[in-house]
Amino acid sequence: IDEIAATGTAVLVISSDLPEALGISDRLLVMRGGRIVTEMPAAEASEESVMQHATGVHTPSTSTGDRDRAHDAGASR
């Protein structure tokens, strides 16, 4: 995958293995209910933040606020 990406070719990887996805990605698109609910640079993502978006469950101590709730609400339509 790294060799292909190094040539400038886009590589799409679909994975539920979060450590793998975080380790090989430049950016992540997280889906819930068949829809993309967020996009984030992999360097800014954590397993916890990805799971919060994937499940729709945000804990108060790590929630990124109204922006994510509004984005998630729009994605469920």
C-alpha positions in Angstrom: 0.0 0.0 0.0 2.8 2.4 0.9 4.5 1.8 -2.5 1.4 2.5 -4.4 0.6 5.6 -2.3 4.1 6.9 -2.8 3.5 7.0 -6.6 0.6 9.5 -6.0 -2.1 6.9 -6.6 -5.1 7.2 -4.2 -5.7 4.0 -2.2 -9.0 3.3 -0.6 -8.9 0.9 2.4 -12.1 -0.2 4.1 -11.3 -1.6 7.5 -12.9 -2.1 11.0 -9.4 -2.6 12.4 -8.8 0.8 14.0 -5.1 0.5 14.8 -4.5 -0.6 11.2 -6.7 2.2 9.8 -5.0 4.8 11.9 -1.5 3.4 11.1 -1.9 3.4 7.3 -4.2 6.4 6.6 -3.7 10.0 5.8 -7.3 10.7 6.5 -10.3 8.8 7.8 -14.0 8.9 6.8 -16.2 7.4 9.5 -19.5 5.8 8.7 -22.6 5.1 10.7 -25.8 3.7 9.4 -24.4 3.6 5.8 -23.6 7.3 5.8 -20.3 9.3 6.3 -20.6 11.1 9.6 -17.2 12.7 9.8 -13.9 13.1 8.0 -10.7 13.7 9.9 -6.9 13.7 9.4 -5.5 10.4 10.7 -2.9 12.4 12.6 -5.7 14.0 14.7 -7.8 10.9 15.1 -7.7 8.4 18.0 -9.5 5.1 18.4 -11.8 6.8 20.9 -12.8 9.7 18.6 -13.4 7.3 15.7 -15.6 5.1 17.9 -17.5 8.0 19.2 -18.4 9.1 15.6 -19.1 5.5 14.5 -21.5 4.8 17.4 -22.9 8.3 17.9 -22.0 8.2 21.6 -20.0 11.1 22.7 -18.7 11.4 26.3 -18.7 14.9 27.8 -15.0 14.9 28.6 -14.0 14.2 25.0 -16.8 15.5 22.9 -15.8 18.2 20.5 -19.0 20.1 21.1 -22.0 21.4 19.2 -20.3 21.1 15.8 -20.1 17.3 16.0 -23.6 16.9 17.3 -24.9 19.1 14.5 -22.9 17.2 11.9 -24.1 13.9 13.3 -27.7 15.0 13.4 -27.5 16.0 9.7 -26.0 12.7 8.8 -29.0 10.7 10.2 -31.5 12.3 7.9 
